[in-house]
C-alpha cells in the first residue's frame, strides 16, 4: 500500500488509542491494534467501502487529538423514549452512567453489567462468548474497536427467562466542548428458550463532530428469541460505524430493526450467522435521509446449516443530497439444504441530487433452496399522486400519504406498542404527515 | 356549468384534441363516444388536470372559474370528479384514511366542518350500500389486489362520498361484466340530480342502456363531429363508426 493520508490518519488513531489504553497489557488488544495498523482504514477503492469513504469523512472532520472534557449533561430524560417501561442504561461519551441508569427487571431474569467488569471477574458466560464471533482480520474498524474499546454493556438472559421489559441503551455524546470519539463494545447472550428485546438509541448535544465505533456481539442460544432495535436519529454532526455480529443456534428467532433517520454518516454492518436448523431471522431497515446524510447498510446472512429461514426488508427514502447504500449478502453453505432466504430493498429518490447504490449478492452452494432478492429504485409514483390529488387531496398531503405508506410497511413489523408509537411519531414528523 | 371552447391539447409531440366545443348544464348527462384514439380519454384527463397533457389553446369554464388554471386537487375541491379508466393501486394507503382525508379537505374548502370519525363511518356505510361494496374491501389498501369490477365500484363509491358537481366517467364500463355494469350504473343513477352533471366517456352503447344520456357526442380525430340524443348512440351501435368517418371525410 502506498503512503497516503489514510495511513497518516491510521497513525493518528493508533497514537490516540495508545495514549488512552495500555494495549500491551492485553494480548487481544495488542494484536488487534497491530492488525488495525496493518489494514489501515478502508481505502477509497476498498470493495466493501467504495461508496462510503470513511477515511475521507474522518480525516476531514476529526483531529483525533485528546478531546477536552465536557461538562455534565443536563436533562438527559429528553432523549428517552416516552411511555416505555424499560431497563434503562445510559452511556455518556461511551461511559456508563450509574446515575441515569435504572434496571427494573430482577437479576434472576436478566443480568446487565459492565462488559469490562464481567471479563475482569472472569464471568464464564462473558469469557465464553466475548470476541468469538467478530472477525478482526478482515475489517479494520472491528480491529480498532477490539483494541480501543473502553466500556460496554454485557447483557445475559439466563436459560428459560422471558424478559417482557425491554432494555434500552441510550448513547449520548456530549460534543459541546469539542470533537468526541466513542469506542464501545457490547455483548448480548440470550440463553436457551429465553426471550428479550434490546433497543439502542443514539443522541448527542453540542455542535462539534462526534464519532462512534460500536461493536455488539450477540449469541442467541437454542430456541431463544431476541429483538434488536437501532434507532439512529441524532443531529447532523454524528458519524458512526456499527458492527452487529449475531450468532444463532437451533430454532432461535432474531428480529433486527435498523432505523436511520438523521445524522451525518452511518455505516451499519449487520452479520447473522445461522449456525443451526429451524432458525428464523428477520432483518428490517428503514432509512429516511435528507441534507447530505450518508447511510450505508451492509448486511450478511450466512446459512450454515439446513432448514432455516431468513428474510430481509430494507426501505429507503432519499431527499435533498443524501446518499443511501445497501449491500445485502446471502450465503447458503453446501450442506444448508432446504434454506429459505429472501431479500428486498426498495428505494425512493425525491431529488435529482439524492443517490442510492444497491447491490444484492447471493452465493448459494446448496441446490435445494428457495432464495429470492429484489431491489427497486424509483421516484414517487406520479400516477398515484395524481389519483390522490384528483380526489381533492393537496399535493403535499398526497406526497406525505404515499411516503408514509412506503415507510409504514417496515413500521408494521414493530410489535412493541409504545416503541411503535414512538417510531411512528418520529417517522410521521420526518415525512410531514398531516393527515 | 361547464363550458368548453375550442380546446386543443397534446401529449408528448402529438396533438390529440383539435378544438372541442361543449356546453353542459346542471342536471344533464352527456355521453362522449367515438372510435379508439379519437381523444375521449384525453378529454377526460385534461378536464381532471392530468399533468402529461399540455393544453395548447381554448378555454374551459367551470361554474364561472377558469378550470385550466387550477391544480388537479383544486379542481376536485371545486366539484370535478374523474372516475379513472384504470384506478391506481396504492399499497399502504388505507381506503378509509384516504377517503376521510379527501372528504375533509373538500368539506373544509366548502366551508363545512370536517367530519369526525363516527359521522364519517356513518356516511361511509350509507354510500357503501349504494354501490354494493363490502366493508372488508374498504379496510384494505387502496385498490390493492382489487378485481377490475371492485376497482370500478370503488370509483363510484368515492364519487358518492365526495358528491361532485361534475362527474366524468372514463370508460367505466370497460372490463365489467353485465352484473357489475348494472351495479355501477345504478349507483351513478342514484347520484344524478338537477344540481349535478355527468359526462360518460365510452366506446360502446352498452353502458348507455343503464345510464341514459340526454345528449350524445361523437368524437373523431380530436373534434366533436356529431351531436344528438340517445338515439345517436343506438345508431352507432347498429352501424359502427365507419359512416361517421365517411361523413367527416366527405365534409
Interface residues (C-beta under 8 A of the other chain):
Chain A: X381 X382 X383 X384 X386 X387 X388 X389 X390 X391 X392 X393 X394 X395 X397 X398 X401 X402 X404 X405 X406 X408 X409 X435
Chain B: X48 X49 X50 X51 X71 X72 X73 X75 X76 X77 X81 X82 X84 X87 X88 X90 X91 X92 X93 X97 X98 X99 X101 X102 X103 X105 X106 X109 X141 X158 X162
